[in-house]
Amino acid sequence: MTDALRGPPEERSPAELLTFGVVNLDKPPGPSSHQVSGWLRDAVADTLAERGVDETIERAAHAGTLDPKVTGCLPIMLGDATRLAQVFLEGSKEYVAVLECHGSLPADAESVVAEFEGPIYQKPPRKSAVARRLRVREVYDLEVLECNEAERQLLLRIRCESGTYVRKLCHDLGLALGTGGHMGHLRRTATTPFDDRDLYSAYEFLDALAFWLEDDDPELLSEIVDPAERILEGIPSVVIPDSAAREVANGAPVYEPGVLEVDGDVSAGDLVACYTPNRAAVCLGEFVADERRDVAVDLERVLV
């Protein structure tokens, strides 16, 4: 079972990164999110096979679906990193959107838009993967970046709760402005903990694979593919010894006597990430601290 434990994130080989890693992809307009993640999965699988690497990759997943025309931040989880997909449901999203108004912009447009900060009611659109029930989503920040009166457009920056439909928000903003309106161009600039400061295109990723495969040069690949632990930034942490991590690999919970360190901000019921002392991720789980059971963390996703 010792071999099941990963080494320090900063010391991983290209093959280890490709089977437990994440790419902060700049999604282009045109393909669906599912198509993009499938292309990257197949490219990685072919590269590993040509390198003669025993490990293979059967899965890749994207963090939050973007419509085909939408561009921007689309983290792609490779291999076992797909087990961390639920983490992206915990964080916020940020977008830059063009609101196309159907009439002349009112003088108080910015103050009307500001009224939509806070909790809002939304019903998912007909073409969605979730039930069409009225629900509440939080808009944390909503700012008018530019106002183009000639084109009857507002450029908006939106930071919101995961699961917020920006297209529906733009429709509702148009009604509130008294002009009617719809969403024009949309770009996602952040999905916690990733943002647009270190995005890479699919072409750059494919070039990095080619440099490693053909020139035995992994430098660009190591720059583009992050260890999967980056996904867990901002999630409270629990550090456990290697011996406890091996028990977790066999399905055991994390018992209190085996805990070396706990993030000071963690409370019972929180989602936590458990690590070995070298900061390799072991599992996701619910922090319990139940003295009657002697359990510190109940497992949700085992990562080793």
Secondary structure, 3 states (H helix, E strand, C coil): CHHHCCCCHHHCCHHHHHHEEEEEEEECCCCCHHHHHHHHHHHHHHHHHHCCCCCCCCCEEECCCCCCCCEEEEEEEEEHHHHHHHHHHCCEEEEEEEEEECCCCCCCHHHHHHCCCEEEEECCCCCCCCCCCCEEEEEEEEEEEEEECCCCEEEEEEEEECCCCHHHHHHHHHHHHCCCEEEEEEEEEEECCEEHHHCECHHHHHHHHHHHHHHCCCHHHHHHEEEHHHHHCCCCEEECCHHHHHHHHCCCCEEHHHCCEECCCCCCCCEEEEECCCCCEEEEEEEEEECCCCEEEEEEEECC
